[in-house]
């Protein structure tokens, strides 16, 4: 599960849209069309447990 900290969209990784910039193709938020604000929710939970 991933969440966008810009628009607060959240969903599964396979719901991300393919984006392309000068560096190539990447998966990004369907609202923002960028991965700059994406956060893996599983990672957040791991940080809390530790
Ligand atoms: Zn977003």
mmCIF file of the protein (N, C-alpha, C, O) and its ligand, coordinates in Angstrom:
data_MODEL
# 
_entry.id   MODEL 
# 
loop_
_entity.id 
_entity.type 
_entity.pdbx_number_of_molecules 
1 polymer     1 
2 non-polymer 1 
# 
_entity_poly.entity_id                      1 
_entity_poly.type                           'polypeptide(L)' 
_entity_poly.nstd_linkage                   no 
_entity_poly.nstd_monomer                   no 
_entity_poly.pdbx_seq_one_letter_code       
;(UNK)(UNK)(UNK)(UNK)(UNK)(UNK)(UNK)(UNK)(UNK)(UNK)(UNK)(UNK)(UNK)(UNK)(UNK)(UNK)
(UNK)(UNK)(UNK)(UNK)(UNK)(UNK)(UNK)(UNK)(UNK)(UNK)(UNK)(UNK)(UNK)(UNK)(UNK)(UNK)
(UNK)(UNK)(UNK)(UNK)(UNK)(UNK)(UNK)(UNK)(UNK)(UNK)(UNK)(UNK)(UNK)(UNK)(UNK)(UNK)
(UNK)(UNK)
;
_entity_poly.pdbx_seq_one_letter_code_can   XXXXXXXXXXXXXXXXXXXXXXXXXXXXXXXXXXXXXXXXXXXXXXXXXX 
_entity_poly.pdbx_strand_id                 A 
# 
loop_
_entity_poly_seq.entity_id 
_entity_poly_seq.num 
_entity_poly_seq.mon_id 
_entity_poly_seq.hetero 
1 1  UNK n 
1 2  UNK n 
1 3  UNK n 
1 4  UNK n 
1 5  UNK n 
1 6  UNK n 
1 7  UNK n 
1 8  UNK n 
1 9  UNK n 
1 10 UNK n 
1 11 UNK n 
1 12 UNK n 
1 13 UNK n 
1 14 UNK n 
1 15 UNK n 
1 16 UNK n 
1 17 UNK n 
1 18 UNK n 
1 19 UNK n 
1 20 UNK n 
1 21 UNK n 
1 22 UNK n 
1 23 UNK n 
1 24 UNK n 
1 25 UNK n 
1 26 UNK n 
1 27 UNK n 
1 28 UNK n 
1 29 UNK n 
1 30 UNK n 
1 31 UNK n 
1 32 UNK n 
1 33 UNK n 
1 34 UNK n 
1 35 UNK n 
1 36 UNK n 
1 37 UNK n 
1 38 UNK n 
1 39 UNK n 
1 40 UNK n 
1 41 UNK n 
1 42 UNK n 
1 43 UNK n 
1 44 UNK n 
1 45 UNK n 
1 46 UNK n 
1 47 UNK n 
1 48 UNK n 
1 49 UNK n 
1 50 UNK n 
# 
loop_
_struct_asym.id 
_struct_asym.entity_id 
A 1 
B 2 
# 
loop_
_chem_comp.id 
_chem_comp.type 
_chem_comp.mon_nstd_flag 
UNK 'L-peptide linking' . 
ZN  non-polymer         . 
# 
_pdbx_entity_nonpoly.entity_id   2 
_pdbx_entity_nonpoly.name        ? 
_pdbx_entity_nonpoly.comp_id     ZN 
# 
_pdbx_nonpoly_scheme.asym_id         B 
_pdbx_nonpoly_scheme.entity_id       2 
_pdbx_nonpoly_scheme.mon_id          ZN 
_pdbx_nonpoly_scheme.ndb_seq_num     1 
_pdbx_nonpoly_scheme.pdb_seq_num     101 
_pdbx_nonpoly_scheme.auth_seq_num    101 
_pdbx_nonpoly_scheme.pdb_mon_id      ZN 
_pdbx_nonpoly_scheme.auth_mon_id     ZN 
_pdbx_nonpoly_scheme.pdb_strand_id   A 
_pdbx_nonpoly_scheme.pdb_ins_code    . 
# 
loop_
_atom_site.group_PDB 
_atom_site.id 
_atom_site.type_symbol 
_atom_site.label_atom_id 
_atom_site.label_alt_id 
_atom_site.label_comp_id 
_atom_site.label_asym_id 
_atom_site.label_entity_id 
_atom_site.label_seq_id 
_atom_site.pdbx_PDB_ins_code 
_atom_site.Cartn_x 
_atom_site.Cartn_y 
_atom_site.Cartn_z 
_atom_site.occupancy 
_atom_site.B_iso_or_equiv 
_atom_site.pdbx_formal_charge 
_atom_site.auth_seq_id 
_atom_site.auth_comp_id 
_atom_site.auth_asym_id 
_atom_site.auth_atom_id 
_atom_site.pdbx_PDB_model_num 
ATOM   1   N  N  . UNK A 1 1  ? 0.858  -1.201 0.000   1.00 0.00 ? 1   UNK A N  1 
ATOM   2   C  CA . UNK A 1 1  ? 0.000  0.000  0.000   1.00 0.00 ? 1   UNK A CA 1 
ATOM   3   C  C  . UNK A 1 1  ? 0.888  1.244  0.000   1.00 0.00 ? 1   UNK A C  1 
ATOM   4   O  O  . UNK A 1 1  ? 1.868  1.332  0.740   1.00 0.00 ? 1   UNK A O  1 
ATOM   5   N  N  . UNK A 1 2  ? 0.516  2.198  -0.850  1.00 0.00 ? 2   UNK A N  1 
ATOM   6   C  CA . UNK A 1 2  ? 1.295  3.435  -0.939  1.00 0.00 ? 2   UNK A CA 1 
ATOM   7   C  C  . UNK A 1 2  ? 0.379  4.633  -0.735  1.00 0.00 ? 2   UNK A C  1 
ATOM   8   O  O  . UNK A 1 2  ? -0.820 4.564  -1.008  1.00 0.00 ? 2   UNK A O  1 
ATOM   9   N  N  . UNK A 1 3  ? 0.945  5.713  -0.261  1.00 0.00 ? 3   UNK A N  1 
ATOM   10  C  CA . UNK A 1 3  ? 0.181  6.947  -0.051  1.00 0.00 ? 3   UNK A CA 1 
ATOM   11  C  C  . UNK A 1 3  ? 0.946  8.121  -0.619  1.00 0.00 ? 3   UNK A C  1 
ATOM   12  O  O  . UNK A 1 3  ? 2.173  8.175  -0.536  1.00 0.00 ? 3   UNK A O  1 
ATOM   13  N  N  . UNK A 1 4  ? 0.206  9.074  -1.205  1.00 0.00 ? 4   UNK A N  1 
ATOM   14  C  CA . UNK A 1 4  ? 0.795  10.310 -1.698  1.00 0.00 ? 4   UNK A CA 1 
ATOM   15  C  C  . UNK A 1 4  ? 0.614  11.394 -0.630  1.00 0.00 ? 4   UNK A C  1 
ATOM   16  O  O  . UNK A 1 4  ? -0.507 11.682 -0.210  1.00 0.00 ? 4   UNK A O  1 
ATOM   17  N  N  . UNK A 1 5  ? 1.716  11.981 -0.204  1.00 0.00 ? 5   UNK A N  1 
ATOM   18  C  CA . UNK A 1 5  ? 1.646  13.008 0.836   1.00 0.00 ? 5   UNK A CA 1 
ATOM   19  C  C  . UNK A 1 5  ? 1.295  14.381 0.279   1.00 0.00 ? 5   UNK A C  1 
ATOM   20  O  O  . UNK A 1 5  ? 1.217  15.348 1.036   1.00 0.00 ? 5   UNK A O  1 
ATOM   21  N  N  . UNK A 1 6  ? 1.081  14.483 -1.031  1.00 0.00 ? 6   UNK A N  1 
ATOM   22  C  CA . UNK A 1 6  ? 0.704  15.764 -1.636  1.00 0.00 ? 6   UNK A CA 1 
ATOM   23  C  C  . UNK A 1 6  ? -0.821 15.905 -1.714  1.00 0.00 ? 6   UNK A C  1 
ATOM   24  O  O  . UNK A 1 6  ? -1.374 16.914 -1.277  1.00 0.00 ? 6   UNK A O  1 
ATOM   25  N  N  . UNK A 1 7  ? -1.507 14.879 -2.279  1.00 0.00 ? 7   UNK A N  1 
ATOM   26  C  CA . UNK A 1 7  ? -2.965 14.938 -2.433  1.00 0.00 ? 7   UNK A CA 1 
ATOM   27  C  C  . UNK A 1 7  ? -3.668 13.968 -1.485  1.00 0.00 ? 7   UNK A C  1 
ATOM   28  O  O  . UNK A 1 7  ? -4.897 13.902 -1.456  1.00 0.00 ? 7   UNK A O  1 
ATOM   29  N  N  . UNK A 1 8  ? -2.878 13.208 -0.702  1.00 0.00 ? 8   UNK A N  1 
ATOM   30  C  CA . UNK A 1 8  ? -3.384 12.233 0.263   1.00 0.00 ? 8   UNK A CA 1 
ATOM   31  C  C  . UNK A 1 8  ? -4.095 11.061 -0.403  1.00 0.00 ? 8   UNK A C  1 
ATOM   32  O  O  . UNK A 1 8  ? -4.871 10.356 0.242   1.00 0.00 ? 8   UNK A O  1 
ATOM   33  N  N  . UNK A 1 9  ? -3.832 10.851 -1.697  1.00 0.00 ? 9   UNK A N  1 
ATOM   34  C  CA . UNK A 1 9  ? -4.313 9.637  -2.347  1.00 0.00 ? 9   UNK A CA 1 
ATOM   35  C  C  . UNK A 1 9  ? -3.599 8.443  -1.741  1.00 0.00 ? 9   UNK A C  1 
ATOM   36  O  O  . UNK A 1 9  ? -2.423 8.524  -1.384  1.00 0.00 ? 9   UNK A O  1 
ATOM   37  N  N  . UNK A 1 10 ? -4.323 7.324  -1.627  1.00 0.00 ? 10  UNK A N  1 
ATOM   38  C  CA . UNK A 1 10 ? -3.650 6.097  -1.213  1.00 0.00 ? 10  UNK A CA 1 
ATOM   39  C  C  . UNK A 1 10 ? -4.249 4.929  -1.969  1.00 0.00 ? 10  UNK A C  1 
ATOM   40  O  O  . UNK A 1 10 ? -5.428 4.947  -2.325  1.00 0.00 ? 10  UNK A O  1 
ATOM   41  N  N  . UNK A 1 11 ? -3.447 3.923  -2.211  1.00 0.00 ? 11  UNK A N  1 
ATOM   42  C  CA . UNK A 1 11 ? -3.911 2.760  -2.944  1.00 0.00 ? 11  UNK A CA 1 
ATOM   43  C  C  . UNK A 1 11 ? -2.801 1.740  -3.067  1.00 0.00 ? 11  UNK A C  1 
ATOM   44  O  O  . UNK A 1 11 ? -1.749 1.849  -2.437  1.00 0.00 ? 11  UNK A O  1 
ATOM   45  N  N  . UNK A 1 12 ? -3.068 0.735  -3.906  1.00 0.00 ? 12  UNK A N  1 
ATOM   46  C  CA . UNK A 1 12 ? -2.075 -0.305 -4.112  1.00 0.00 ? 12  UNK A CA 1 
ATOM   47  C  C  . UNK A 1 12 ? -1.078 0.129  -5.173  1.00 0.00 ? 12  UNK A C  1 
ATOM   48  O  O  . UNK A 1 12 ? -1.352 1.023  -5.973  1.00 0.00 ? 12  UNK A O  1 
ATOM   49  N  N  . UNK A 1 13 ? 0.086  -0.519 -5.169  1.00 0.00 ? 13  UNK A N  1 
ATOM   50  C  CA . UNK A 1 13 ? 1.126  -0.132 -6.118  1.00 0.00 ? 13  UNK A CA 1 
ATOM   51  C  C  . UNK A 1 13 ? 0.678  -0.321 -7.565  1.00 0.00 ? 13  UNK A C  1 
ATOM   52  O  O  . UNK A 1 13 ? 1.122  0.409  -8.451  1.00 0.00 ? 13  UNK A O  1 
ATOM   53  N  N  . UNK A 1 14 ? -0.211 -1.308 -7.814  1.00 0.00 ? 14  UNK A N  1 
ATOM   54  C  CA . UNK A 1 14 ? -0.640 -1.527 -9.193  1.00 0.00 ? 14  UNK A CA 1 
ATOM   55  C  C  . UNK A 1 14 ? -1.684 -0.505 -9.644  1.00 0.00 ? 14  UNK A C  1 
ATOM   56  O  O  . UNK A 1 14 ? -2.122 -0.539 -10.794 1.00 0.00 ? 14  UNK A O  1 
ATOM   57  N  N  . UNK A 1 15 ? -2.086 0.403  -8.753  1.00 0.00 ? 15  UNK A N  1 
ATOM   58  C  CA . UNK A 1 15 ? -2.984 1.498  -9.133  1.00 0.00 ? 15  UNK A CA 1 
ATOM   59  C  C  . UNK A 1 15 ? -2.210 2.735  -9.565  1.00 0.00 ? 15  UNK A C  1 
ATOM   60  O  O  . UNK A 1 15 ? -2.804 3.682  -10.081 1.00 0.00 ? 15  UNK A O  1 
ATOM   61  N  N  . UNK A 1 16 ? -0.906 2.744  -9.365  1.00 0.00 ? 16  UNK A N  1 
ATOM   62  C  CA . UNK A 1 16 ? -0.084 3.875  -9.791  1.00 0.00 ? 16  UNK A CA 1 
ATOM   63  C  C  . UNK A 1 16 ? -0.097 3.958  -11.310 1.00 0.00 ? 16  UNK A C  1 
ATOM   64  O  O  . UNK A 1 16 ? -0.265 2.947  -11.991 1.00 0.00 ? 16  UNK A O  1 
ATOM   65  N  N  . UNK A 1 17 ? 0.079  5.152  -11.835 1.00 0.00 ? 17  UNK A N  1 
ATOM   66  C  CA . UNK A 1 17 ? 0.095  5.340  -13.276 1.00 0.00 ? 17  UNK A CA 1 
ATOM   67  C  C  . UNK A 1 17 ? 1.532  5.440  -13.765 1.00 0.00 ? 17  UNK A C  1 
ATOM   68  O  O  . UNK A 1 17 ? 2.421  5.889  -13.041 1.00 0.00 ? 17  UNK A O  1 
ATOM   69  N  N  . UNK A 1 18 ? 1.744  5.012  -15.009 1.00 0.00 ? 18  UNK A N  1 
ATOM   70  C  CA . UNK A 1 18 ? 3.070  5.132  -15.599 1.00 0.00 ? 18  UNK A CA 1 
ATOM   71  C  C  . UNK A 1 18 ? 3.306  6.561  -16.030 1.00 0.00 ? 18  UNK A C  1 
ATOM   72  O  O  . UNK A 1 18 ? 2.512  7.133  -16.777 1.00 0.00 ? 18  UNK A O  1 
ATOM   73  N  N  . UNK A 1 19 ? 4.399  7.139  -15.559 1.00 0.00 ? 19  UNK A N  1 
ATOM   74  C  CA . UNK A 1 19 ? 4.776  8.495  -15.920 1.00 0.00 ? 19  UNK A CA 1 
ATOM   75  C  C  . UNK A 1 19 ? 6.114  8.422  -16.643 1.00 0.00 ? 19  UNK A C  1 
ATOM   76  O  O  . UNK A 1 19 ? 6.870  7.464  -16.480 1.00 0.00 ? 19  UNK A O  1 
ATOM   77  N  N  . UNK A 1 20 ? 6.392  9.433  -17.431 1.00 0.00 ? 20  UNK A N  1 
ATOM   78  C  CA . UNK A 1 20 ? 7.669  9.443  -18.154 1.00 0.00 ? 20  UNK A CA 1 
ATOM   79  C  C  . UNK A 1 20 ? 8.258  10.841 -18.101 1.00 0.00 ? 20  UNK A C  1 
ATOM   80  O  O  . UNK A 1 20 ? 7.564  11.829 -18.341 1.00 0.00 ? 20  UNK A O  1 
ATOM   81  N  N  . UNK A 1 21 ? 9.540  10.915 -17.784 1.00 0.00 ? 21  UNK A N  1 
ATOM   82  C  CA . UNK A 1 21 ? 10.253 12.185 -17.840 1.00 0.00 ? 21  UNK A CA 1 
ATOM   83  C  C  . UNK A 1 21 ? 11.594 11.954 -18.522 1.00 0.00 ? 21  UNK A C  1 
ATOM   84  O  O  . UNK A 1 21 ? 11.804 10.908 -19.138 1.00 0.00 ? 21  UNK A O  1 
ATOM   85  N  N  . UNK A 1 22 ? 12.493 12.912 -18.419 1.00 0.00 ? 22  UNK A N  1 
ATOM   86  C  CA . UNK A 1 22 ? 13.764 12.815 -19.123 1.00 0.00 ? 22  UNK A CA 1 
ATOM   87  C  C  . UNK A 1 22 ? 14.570 11.597 -18.690 1.00 0.00 ? 22  UNK A C  1 
ATOM   88  O  O  . UNK A 1 22 ? 15.396 11.096 -19.454 1.00 0.00 ? 22  UNK A O  1 
ATOM   89  N  N  . UNK A 1 23 ? 14.339 11.120 -17.476 1.00 0.00 ? 23  UNK A N  1 
ATOM   90  C  CA . UNK A 1 23 ? 15.108 10.000 -16.937 1.00 0.00 ? 23  UNK A CA 1 
ATOM   91  C  C  . UNK A 1 23 ? 14.505 8.660  -17.312 1.00 0.00 ? 23  UNK A C  1 
ATOM   92  O  O  . UNK A 1 23 ? 15.172 7.632  -17.198 1.00 0.00 ? 23  UNK A O  1 
ATOM   93  N  N  . UNK A 1 24 ? 13.240 8.651  -17.761 1.00 0.00 ? 24  UNK A N  1 
ATOM   94  C  CA . UNK A 1 24 ? 12.627 7.388  -18.149 1.00 0.00 ? 24  UNK A CA 1 
ATOM   95  C  C  . UNK A 1 24 ? 11.236 7.243  -17.598 1.00 0.00 ? 24  UNK A C  1 
ATOM   96  O  O  . UNK A 1 24 ? 10.595 8.220  -17.211 1.00 0.00 ? 24  UNK A O  1 
ATOM   97  N  N  . UNK A 1 25 ? 10.763 5.974  -17.566 1.00 0.00 ? 25  UNK A N  1 
ATOM   98  C  CA . UNK A 1 25 ? 9.403  5.682  -17.119 1.00 0.00 ? 25  UNK A CA 1 
ATOM   99  C  C  . UNK A 1 25 ? 9.428  5.291  -15.647 1.00 0.00 ? 25  UNK A C  1 
ATOM   100 O  O  . UNK A 1 25 ? 10.308 4.554  -15.204 1.00 0.00 ? 25  UNK A O  1 
ATOM   101 N  N  . UNK A 1 26 ? 8.461  5.788  -14.904 1.00 0.00 ? 26  UNK A N  1 
ATOM   102 C  CA . UNK A 1 26 ? 8.355  5.438  -13.489 1.00 0.00 ? 26  UNK A CA 1 
ATOM   103 C  C  . UNK A 1 26 ? 6.888  5.389  -13.113 1.00 0.00 ? 26  UNK A C  1 
ATOM   104 O  O  . UNK A 1 26 ? 6.035  5.871  -13.858 1.00 0.00 ? 26  UNK A O  1 
ATOM   105 N  N  . UNK A 1 27 ? 6.592  4.812  -11.966 1.00 0.00 ? 27  UNK A N  1 
ATOM   106 C  CA . UNK A 1 27 ? 5.227  4.744  -11.458 1.00 0.00 ? 27  UNK A CA 1 
ATOM   107 C  C  . UNK A 1 27 ? 4.975  5.938  -10.549 1.00 0.00 ? 27  UNK A C  1 
ATOM   108 O  O  . UNK A 1 27 ? 5.793  6.247  -9.683  1.00 0.00 ? 27  UNK A O  1 
ATOM   109 N  N  . UNK A 1 28 ? 3.846  6.607  -10.743 1.00 0.00 ? 28  UNK A N  1 
ATOM   110 C  CA . UNK A 1 28 ? 3.566  7.799  -9.954  1.00 0.00 ? 28  UNK A CA 1 
ATOM   111 C  C  . UNK A 1 28 ? 2.123  7.860  -9.502  1.00 0.00 ? 28  UNK A C  1 
ATOM   112 O  O  . UNK A 1 28 ? 1.295  7.044  -9.905  1.00 0.00 ? 28  UNK A O  1 
ATOM   113 N  N  . UNK A 1 29 ? 1.830  8.845  -8.655  1.00 0.00 ? 29  UNK A N  1 
ATOM   114 C  CA . UNK A 1 29 ? 0.484  9.091  -8.167  1.00 0.00 ? 29  UNK A CA 1 
ATOM   115 C  C  . UNK A 1 29 ? -0.434 9.443  -9.336  1.00 0.00 ? 29  UNK A C  1 
ATOM   116 O  O  . UNK A 1 29 ? -0.072 10.283 -10.160 1.00 0.00 ? 29  UNK A O  1 
ATOM   117 N  N  . UNK A 1 30 ? -1.629 8.816  -9.432  1.00 0.00 ? 30  UNK A N  1 
ATOM   118 C  CA . UNK A 1 30 ? -2.554 9.112  -10.534 1.00 0.00 ? 30  UNK A CA 1 
ATOM   119 C  C  . UNK A 1 30 ? -3.112 10.528 -10.477 1.00 0.00 ? 30  UNK A C  1 
ATOM   120 O  O  . UNK A 1 30 ? -3.601 11.025 -11.491 1.00 0.00 ? 30  UNK A O  1 
ATOM   121 N  N  . UNK A 1 31 ? -3.056 11.187 -9.339  1.00 0.00 ? 31  UNK A N  1 
ATOM   122 C  CA . UNK A 1 31 ? -3.553 12.555 -9.201  1.00 0.00 ? 31  UNK A CA 1 
ATOM   123 C  C  . UNK A 1 31 ? -2.464 13.573 -9.549  1.00 0.00 ? 31  UNK A C  1 
ATOM   124 O  O  . UNK A 1 31 ? -2.720 14.549 -10.254 1.00 0.00 ? 31  UNK A O  1 
ATOM   125 N  N  . UNK A 1 32 ? -1.255 13.339 -9.053  1.00 0.00 ? 32  UNK A N  1 
ATOM   126 C  CA . UNK A 1 32 ? -0.163 14.317 -9.170  1.00 0.00 ? 32  UNK A CA 1 
ATOM   127 C  C  . UNK A 1 32 ? 0.763  14.003 -10.349 1.00 0.00 ? 32  UNK A C  1 
ATOM   128 O  O  . UNK A 1 32 ? 1.537  14.864 -10.768 1.00 0.00 ? 32  UNK A O  1 
ATOM   129 N  N  . UNK A 1 33 ? 0.692  12.788 -10.886 1.00 0.00 ? 33  UNK A N  1 
ATOM   130 C  CA . UNK A 1 33 ? 1.579  12.362 -11.967 1.00 0.00 ? 33  UNK A CA 1 
ATOM   131 C  C  . UNK A 1 33 ? 3.038  12.587 -11.584 1.00 0.00 ? 33  UNK A C  1 
ATOM   132 O  O  . UNK A 1 33 ? 3.846  13.058 -12.384 1.00 0.00 ? 33  UNK A O  1 
ATOM   133 N  N  . UNK A 1 34 ? 3.343  12.245 -10.365 1.00 0.00 ? 34  UNK A N  1 
ATOM   134 C  CA . UNK A 1 34 ? 4.730  12.266 -9.904  1.00 0.00 ? 34  UNK A CA 1 
ATOM   135 C  C  . UNK A 1 34 ? 4.878  11.271 -8.760  1.00 0.00 ? 34  UNK A C  1 
ATOM   136 O  O  . UNK A 1 34 ? 3.906  10.941 -8.081  1.00 0.00 ? 34  UNK A O  1 
ATOM   137 N  N  . UNK A 1 35 ? 6.096  10.800 -8.555  1.00 0.00 ? 35  UNK A N  1 
ATOM   138 C  CA . UNK A 1 35 ? 6.326  9.901  -7.420  1.00 0.00 ? 35  UNK A CA 1 
ATOM   139 C  C  . UNK A 1 35 ? 7.040  10.629 -6.282  1.00 0.00 ? 35  UNK A C  1 
ATOM   140 O  O  . UNK A 1 35 ? 7.477  10.006 -5.315  1.00 0.00 ? 35  UNK A O  1 
ATOM   141 N  N  . UNK A 1 36 ? 7.154  11.951 -6.406  1.00 0.00 ? 36  UNK A N  1 
ATOM   142 C  CA . UNK A 1 36 ? 7.936  12.717 -5.437  1.00 0.00 ? 36  UNK A CA 1 
ATOM   143 C  C  . UNK A 1 36 ? 7.351  12.648 -4.032  1.00 0.00 ? 36  UNK A C  1 
ATOM   144 O  O  . UNK A 1 36 ? 8.079  12.787 -3.050  1.00 0.00 ? 36  UNK A O  1 
ATOM   145 N  N  . UNK A 1 37 ? 6.029  12.434 -3.929  1.00 0.00 ? 37  UNK A N  1 
ATOM   146 C  CA . UNK A 1 37 ? 5.373  12.490 -2.624  1.00 0.00 ? 37  UNK A CA 1 
ATOM   147 C  C  . UNK A 1 37 ? 4.902  11.125 -2.145  1.00 0.00 ? 37  UNK A C  1 
ATOM   148 O  O  . UNK A 1 37 ? 4.254  11.009 -1.105  1.00 0.00 ? 37  UNK A O  1 
ATOM   149 N  N  . UNK A 1 38 ? 5.236  10.087 -2.918  1.00 0.00 ? 38  UNK A N  1 
ATOM   150 C  CA . UNK A 1 38 ? 4.740  8.764  -2.558  1.00 0.00 ? 38  UNK A CA 1 
ATOM   151 C  C  . UNK A 1 38 ? 5.483  8.217  -1.353  1.00 0.00 ? 38  UNK A C  1 
ATOM   152 O  O  . UNK A 1 38 ? 6.699  8.371  -1.235  1.00 0.00 ? 38  UNK A O  1 
ATOM   153 N  N  . UNK A 1 39 ? 4.746  7.581  -0.464  1.00 0.00 ? 39  UNK A N  1 
ATOM   154 C  CA . UNK A 1 39 ? 5.325  6.959  0.721   1.00 0.00 ? 39  UNK A CA 1 
ATOM   155 C  C  . UNK A 1 39 ? 4.740  5.575  0.846   1.00 0.00 ? 39  UNK A C  1 
ATOM   156 O  O  . UNK A 1 39 ? 3.526  5.392  0.756   1.00 0.00 ? 39  UNK A O  1 
ATOM   157 N  N  . UNK A 1 40 ? 5.616  4.584  1.057   1.00 0.00 ? 40  UNK A N  1 
ATOM   158 C  CA . UNK A 1 40 ? 5.157  3.223  1.231   1.00 0.00 ? 40  UNK A CA 1 
ATOM   159 C  C  . UNK A 1 40 ? 4.564  3.067  2.626   1.00 0.00 ? 40  UNK A C  1 
ATOM   160 O  O  . UNK A 1 40 ? 5.267  3.230  3.624   1.00 0.00 ? 40  UNK A O  1 
ATOM   161 N  N  . UNK A 1 41 ? 3.287  2.756  2.697   1.00 0.00 ? 41  UNK A N  1 
ATOM   162 C  CA . UNK A 1 41 ? 2.633  2.672  4.009   1.00 0.00 ? 41  UNK A CA 1 
ATOM   163 C  C  . UNK A 1 41 ? 3.197  1.555  4.857   1.00 0.00 ? 41  UNK A C  1 
ATOM   164 O  O  . UNK A 1 41 ? 3.218  1.667  6.082   1.00 0.00 ? 41  UNK A O  1 
ATOM   165 N  N  . UNK A 1 42 ? 3.663  0.462  4.231   1.00 0.00 ? 42  UNK A N  1 
ATOM   166 C  CA . UNK A 1 42 ? 4.267  -0.617 4.998   1.00 0.00 ? 42  UNK A CA 1 
ATOM   167 C  C  . UNK A 1 42 ? 5.520  -0.122 5.713   1.00 0.00 ? 42  UNK A C  1 
ATOM   168 O  O  . UNK A 1 42 ? 5.790  -0.519 6.847   1.00 0.00 ? 42  UNK A O  1 
ATOM   169 N  N  . UNK A 1 43 ? 6.280  0.740  5.053   1.00 0.00 ? 43  UNK A N  1 
ATOM   170 C  CA . UNK A 1 43 ? 7.479  1.308  5.681   1.00 0.00 ? 43  UNK A CA 1 
ATOM   171 C  C  . UNK A 1 43 ? 7.105  2.152  6.884   1.00 0.00 ? 43  UNK A C  1 
ATOM   172 O  O  . UNK A 1 43 ? 7.794  2.112  7.904   1.00 0.00 ? 43  UNK A O  1 
ATOM   173 N  N  . UNK A 1 44 ? 6.017  2.920  6.783   1.00 0.00 ? 44  UNK A N  1 
ATOM   174 C  CA . UNK A 1 44 ? 5.586  3.759  7.898   1.00 0.00 ? 44  UNK A CA 1 
ATOM   175 C  C  . UNK A 1 44 ? 5.282  2.884  9.111   1.00 0.00 ? 44  UNK A C  1 
ATOM   176 O  O  . UNK A 1 44 ? 5.669  3.212  10.233  1.00 0.00 ? 44  UNK A O  1 
ATOM   177 N  N  . UNK A 1 45 ? 4.582  1.761  8.880   1.00 0.00 ? 45  UNK A N  1 
ATOM   178 C  CA . UNK A 1 45 ? 4.250  0.874  9.994   1.00 0.00 ? 45  UNK A CA 1 
ATOM   179 C  C  . UNK A 1 45 ? 5.507  0.282  10.610  1.00 0.00 ? 45  UNK A C  1 
ATOM   180 O  O  . UNK A 1 45 ? 5.598  0.146  11.830  1.00 0.00 ? 45  UNK A O  1 
ATOM   181 N  N  . UNK A 1 46 ? 6.487  -0.075 9.763   1.00 0.00 ? 46  UNK A N  1 
ATOM   182 C  CA . UNK A 1 46 ? 7.735  -0.630 10.292  1.00 0.00 ? 46  UNK A CA 1 
ATOM   183 C  C  . UNK A 1 46 ? 8.420  0.398  11.194  1.00 0.00 ? 46  UNK A C  1 
ATOM   184 O  O  . UNK A 1 46 ? 8.944  0.045  12.251  1.00 0.00 ? 46  UNK A O  1 
ATOM   185 N  N  . UNK A 1 47 ? 8.416  1.655  10.784  1.00 0.00 ? 47  UNK A N  1 
ATOM   186 C  CA . UNK A 1 47 ? 9.073  2.686  11.578  1.00 0.00 ? 47  UNK A CA 1 
ATOM   187 C  C  . UNK A 1 47 ? 8.400  2.824  12.946  1.00 0.00 ? 47  UNK A C  1 
ATOM   188 O  O  . UNK A 1 47 ? 9.072  3.032  13.956  1.00 0.00 ? 47  UNK A O  1 
ATOM   189 N  N  . UNK A 1 48 ? 7.067  2.708  12.972  1.00 0.00 ? 48  UNK A N  1 
ATOM   190 C  CA . UNK A 1 48 ? 6.347  2.831  14.241  1.00 0.00 ? 48  UNK A CA 1 
ATOM   191 C  C  . UNK A 1 48 ? 6.684  1.647  15.159  1.00 0.00 ? 48  UNK A C  1 
ATOM   192 O  O  . UNK A 1 48 ? 6.870  1.821  16.363  1.00 0.00 ? 48  UNK A O  1 
ATOM   193 N  N  . UNK A 1 49 ? 6.760  0.450  14.579  1.00 0.00 ? 49  UNK A N  1 
ATOM   194 C  CA . UNK A 1 49 ? 7.048  -0.729 15.396  1.00 0.00 ? 49  UNK A CA 1 
ATOM   195 C  C  . UNK A 1 49 ? 8.455  -0.661 15.990  1.00 0.00 ? 49  UNK A C  1 
ATOM   196 O  O  . UNK A 1 49 ? 8.692  -1.143 17.098  1.00 0.00 ? 49  UNK A O  1 
ATOM   197 N  N  . UNK A 1 50 ? 9.372  -0.067 15.255  1.00 0.00 ? 50  UNK A N  1 
ATOM   198 C  CA . UNK A 1 50 ? 10.737 0.036  15.780  1.00 0.00 ? 50  UNK A CA 1 
ATOM   199 C  C  . UNK A 1 50 ? 10.839 1.257  16.695  1.00 0.00 ? 50  UNK A C  1 
ATOM   200 O  O  . UNK A 1 50 ? 11.906 1.530  17.244  1.00 0.00 ? 50  UNK A O  1 
HETATM 201 ZN ZN . ZN  B 2 .  ? -0.791 12.742 -5.319  1.00 0.00 ? 101 ZN  A ZN 1 
# 
